[in-house]
Amino acid sequence: MDPKVINFIEQNKDRFVEELKSFLRIPSVSTDPQHKRDVRKCAEYAASELKRIGMQHVQVCETAGHPIVYAAWLGTPGRPTALLYGHYDVQPIDPIELWHSPPFEPEIRNGEIYARGAADDKGQVFMHFKSLEAHLRNTGKLPVNFKILIEGEEECGSPNLDQFIREHREMLQADVVVISDTPMFARGVPSICYGLRGLVYFQIDLVGTSSDLHSGSFGGTVANPAFVLCRLLGNMKNEEGRVTIPGFYDDVRPLTERERREYASLPFDAERYRKELGAPQLWGEMGYSPLEQIWARPTFEINGILGGFTGEGAKTVIPAKTMAKVSMRLVPDQDPDKIARLFEDHVRKVCPPSVELRITRMHGGKAWLAPIDHPAMKAAGRAYEKGFGKKPVFVREGGSIPVVSTFTELLNVPCVLIGIGLPDENAHAPNEKLDLGNFHGGILSTAYLYEELANVA
């Protein structure tokens, strides 16, 4: 790589951080209608920054929801084209009282920058902006053709993204997609993600009577929706940690022996993990290690329950209604629509007629798995090694990024996931942060990545 590019990155570290602060100050909470103007302001900020650093064809594209930012630089005919995907929207800040500093007033403590969106995903998007700037300012060009798609609805399920991609396939066509929205395996362990779990999300509502009832006067004559819900959900897993929905495991792709060996060789301490979580003991599907459970096995989880009296003191009622939100994380070869149908059929079969049942399918996405020996993956490995000074490890991620499968299917291109967050950076919690050493290493690594991708057919 041109030494001027490396020198520029080293000499502008402080400026890059100050500019990142400006990005983080915008409260782009996509799920909150009160922040609609802030979300647009953030899209416009990203677009203006892309114009400033020398990107071309910059657009703020309208959708039925929040806007998408697009940019392109196509000055190297005959070379591959990379497409960068990321998101500029952020999670809500609740509970605000647990933050040690205001979530939209970035603060640096012990080499880490604290703010909502620091790790997920503004900091990781911004490192690409800065590596692009380093190339464009010092060489007047990029090693590859480059397109950018930054959305504003990732944190609310990306309801308009797939349609946008379908309608703009030609505009978005590329040879490889680059995404930085995943964590490293651990501090000091640069990582490339080659697998994500899929997702199916539901809301279950049970209605027993037209209103809450006095438990003394009516208890024992009608079904209690809270009891029914607890029994229904409690039977979704057995004592061995396996989901009991018939057919749930039919299409699960098993782990290879190579994967099990490589996972076992990673620097993972199950007891330390347990202590960090504050759990009395770990519990999951029998026969699999914690990493295998997170990365390569499906699961069923209750995300929230509502019903009855939960205030101070006592109120003896039979609740008229109860509600639960549940999700299933899926692995390769499990189809979200099939799993959703299996779940719906099972719930309708086991739910008694003494309550009214409503099932609402909310959102979901497919699992994704990439071959680690693909030339684009190898290029990312070389770039990471140059940027961080050590070879990266290949890992999976237990979470879901549904658009990865969308890119793979609609654009027929490989995806490379190179994140620089850390597992303890509170991406969806109070006191979200990003290690600035990783931020700078990520800028350098992605600058190398563009050069490495130039040689990938």
N, C-alpha and C positions, 0 to 999 in steps of 0.2 A: 504494500500500500504506500502511496505517496507520503513521504515524511511530513509534508506540510499538513496533511489531514490529521495525522497523529498529534503533531504539535498544536494545531488549532484546538483539538479536543482537550489537551492537557492545559492549555493557556486560558481556556474559557470555562473552567469548572465552576467558578463562583457565579459567573453570569448565567450559566445554564440553570443553576439552582434558583436564582432570583426570578428567572423567567418561569420556571416551574411553579413557583409560589403564586404568580399571577394567574396561572391556569387553575390552581387549586383553590383560589379564593372565590371562584364562581360556584355558587351552590346549585349545581345542575342535578337536582334530585328528580329523576324522571317519573317516579311514582306519585309525586305530590303535585296536584294541579296548581297549587299556589306558587310553584317554582317553574311554571311553564315559560315565563319570560327569561328566567335565569338559564334554563336549558338552551333556549335559542341564543342567548348571549354567549354561552359557552361554544356553541357551534360556530358562531361568527368569529369568536376569538381564535378557534382552531384554524378556520379558513384564512383569517388575516395573517396568522403566523406562517402558514404554508406558503402564502404569497410572498411574505417577507423573505423567507429563506431561499426562494427561487423556484418553487414548484409552479407548474403551469396548469391550465384548464381547471382552476379551482372553482368549485361550485358548492353552494349550500342547497341541497336538493330537498324539496318538500315531500313529505309522506302524509298518510292519514294521521300520524302522531307527531313525534318530534323529528326534526330534520336530520338528514345524513350529509356528512361532509365528504366530498370527493375531490381528488386532485390527481394529476398525472404529470410525468416527465418522460417523454418518449424520444429522447435524443440520441439513442444508440441503435439504429436499425440493424437487424440481424442478430442482435443479442437477446437473451431471455428477458422476459418481463416478470417482475415480482409484484404481487398485490399485498399490501399491508392492510390487515383488518384490526380494528380496536374499537373501544367505545369511550365517549367523553362523559356519559352520565354516571351518577354515583348513587350509592345506597342512602336511605334516610339516616339521620344521625341519632335517633333514639336508642337508648335513653341518654339524653344530653347531660344528666347529672354525673355520669360516669366518665366523661371526658376530662382530662387534666388540663387541656387548653382548648380554646374555641375551635370547633371542627373545620371552620372555613377561614381561620387565621393561622396559616402554616407556621409551625415553630420547630426549630432544630434543637434536639437534645441528644447528646452522646452519639453524634454522627448519624442520626436518623431524623427524617423530616416527618412530622406528625400533622395529618390533615385528612379529612375524608376524601377518598380518591387517590391518595398518595401511591398506594400499591395497586388498586383496582379501580380504574385502569389508566388514570391520567399519567402517572409517573412512567409507566411502561410504554405508553403511546408517545410521550414527549421525548423519551430517549431516542426513538427513531427520528423524530423531527430534528434533533440535534445532530445525529450522525449524517442525516441527509444534508443538513446545513454545512457540516464540515467538508463534505465532498464538493458541494456546489460552490461554496465560497472560495475554495482553494484550488480546484481543478476546472471549474466551470462546467462540470458534467457529473453524471453518475455512472458507475461501472455497468449498470443494467438499466433497462427501462423500468419505470416504477409507477405504480398506481396506488392510491390510498382510498380506503373506505372506512370512515369513522362514524359509527352510529350513536344515537342518543337514547336508545330504548333497551339496551342489553339488560339492565337491572329490573326491567318490567316484562321480560320474556321475549323481547325483539318481535313484537306482533306484526311489524310491517317490513322486516328485513328480507325474508324469503321472497316476497312478492317483488321487492325492489331488485333483488338479484336476478329473478326470472325476467323482469322487464328490461334489464340492462346487461344482459349476458355479454353482448359484443363489447360494450364499454368496459366491462370488468374482466374480460378474457385475459388470462395470464398463464405463465408456465409454472408458477409456484405461489402459494399463499403463505405469508409470514404473519404469525400471531404472537403477541407477547401479552398474555393474560393468565399466566400460570406461575406457580411458585417454584423456586429451587427446592431440591430435596431437603437441604439443610444449609445452614450458614457455612460458607466456604466450599460448598459442593454444587458447582454449576450443573444444570440439568436440562435435558431436552425431553419434552413430553411426547410420547408416541401413542398414548391411548387415553380416552375419556369415557366416563360412563354416560349413558343416556338417562332420560328422565320421563316419568309420567306423573302428573300432579292432579289430585282430585279434591273436591269438597263433598262431604257427606252431611246431609241434613236429615234429622229424624224429628217427626212431630207426633206427639202422643195425644194431646187434648187441645182444646181451643184456648186454654189459658193455664197458668200455673195453678196447682191445686193444693189445698191444705193436706199435709201428709197424714194427719190423724183422721180427718173426716173421710178421705178417699183412698188412703194407702192400702194396697192389697186388692183393689178392684180394677185398677188399670195398669197397663205396662208403664214403667218408668223409663222414658227415653234415655236417661243417663245410664241406667243399668244395661239397657239393650246395646247402647253404643260401646260401653266398656267391654261387654261380652263379645261383641262383634269384632272389635279391634284387638282384644286380647288373644283371640284365636287366630290372628293372622300370622303368628310365628309360633313354632313349637319350642320345646325346651332345648333343642339342639341349635336354635337360631336359624332354622330354615323356614322360609315363607311357605304357607300352607295352601295358597291358591292353586287349584288343580291346573297342571300344565305350565306353571310359572317357569320351571327350569328346563323345559323341553328343548329349547334352542340355545342354551347357554354354551358358549365356546369355552372349553376347558383350558386351564393354564398349561403351557408346555413345560417340560422338565427344565429346559434352559431358563425359562422365565423364573421358575421357582428357585433355581440355583442363584440366579443373579439378584433376585430380591433378597435372598438370605444373606448375600455378601455385602449388602448396603449397610452403612453405619446407622442402624436403627436399634434403639434400646427400648424394648416394650415396657419395662418398668418405669423408665424415665418418662415415656409417653403417657403412661397411666397417671403418674404424679402431676405432670404438666396439665392434664385434663381435670385433675381433681376427682378422679373416679375411684371408688372403693376397690373395684377390680374391673378388668376388661371383660367384655362379653360379646360374642359374635358367633358366626356360623362355625360349628365344630369342624376340625380337620384343616383349618386354614389359618395362616398367620395374620396379624393385624394388617400388614401391607397387602397381602393377598385379598383380604376381606374388603379393604378400601378400594383397591385398584381394579380387581378382576372378578369380583363376585357381586351379584345383584342383591338388593336389600329392599325392605319395606320399612318406612318410618312414619310415625305420627308427628306432624309438625305443629299441631295446635288443637286444643279442645275447648269448647265453650258451651256452657249450659248451667242452669240452676243459679242458686244464690252463692255468691263468693265474697260478699262484703264482710264488714266487721260484725261480730256477734253471731246470733243464731236466727234463722228463719226457716221454719219447718215446711218446706214446699216440695211438691213433686213437679219438676220443671216440665213445661209444655213442649219445649224444644231443646235439642242439643245439636251441636255441629262439630265436625272434625275436619281438619285439613291433613291430607296424607300424601306421601310421595313414594315412588318406587324408582330407585336407581338401577339402570339396566346396563348390561354388558354386551359386547359384540355378538351379533346374530339374533339378539332379542329385538323383535319389532315392537315399537311403542304402541301402535294401534292394536296389535294382537294382544299384548299384555293388558291394555286398557279394557278390551272386550272381556278378557278372562276375569279381570277384577270386577267389572260391572256385573257379569253373570254370577260370580261367586257371592258378591254382596247381596244381590237380589234373592239368591237361593237361601242364604243363611239368615237373612233378616226376617223376623217374625211378622205376621200380618197385624199384630197389635199396635204397630206404629206405621206412620206414613213415611216412606223413604224417598229422598231425592238425591241423585248422584249428579254432580257437575264436573265434567272433565275440563280442566283449566288450561294447561299447556304441557309441552313435552318436547323431546327430541331424541334422535338416535345416538347410540354409542358410536365411537370412532376408534379405529386402530390402524396404525401405519407401519409399514416395514422399516425397521431401523437401518437397513442396508441400502435404502434408496439414496441416489446421488445427492438429493437436496438435504437429506438428513446428515450425510457425511460432510457436506459443505458447512452445515450449521455446527457440527462437531469441531471442525477445524477452526472456524471463526471463534467459537467459544474458548477453545484452548489458547488462541492468540490473545483474546481479550482478557481472560481471567488467569492465564498462566497454568492451567491444568485441564486435563481432559474431562469433559462432562460425562455424567452418567445418564442412562436412558431410563425414564420412569413413566408410570401412568399417573393419572390424576383421578381422584374419586368423584370430582364434580363434573358438571356438564357445560359444554359450549356448543349448543345445537347447530350453530352456523358452520362449524367445521365439517359436519356431514353434508350440509347444504352445498358448501363449496366443492366438496369432493364429488358429489352427485351431479350438480348442475353445471359446474365449470370443468369437471373431469381433470382436476389438478391436484397434486400433492400439497399437503399442508405441513408446515414446520412450526412447532410451538416452542418458542424460546423465551421463557419468563425469567424475571430477576427479582421477584418477590420472595418472601420467606414465609414458612408456615405459621410463624408467630406474629405476623404483622397485622392481625385483626381486620382483615379485608371487609367484613360485614359487621364489625363490632365497634364499640367506642375505642378511641385512641389508635386508629389506623395509622400506619407509618410505613416508611420505605427507607431501607439502608442506603445512604448516599454513596458508599463505596460500591455497592451493586449497581446503583444508577449510573455512575461513571464507567464502571466496567461494562455495563450493558451498552452504553453509547459506543465505546470502543469496539465491542464485539459485533454490534450490528453494522458498524462501518466496515469491519472486515467481512461480514456476511455478504454484503452487496457485491464485494469483489469475488468472493468464493462462488456466489451464484452465477456470476458471469460465465463460468465455465461449465455450468450444468445444462445439459441439452434438454 
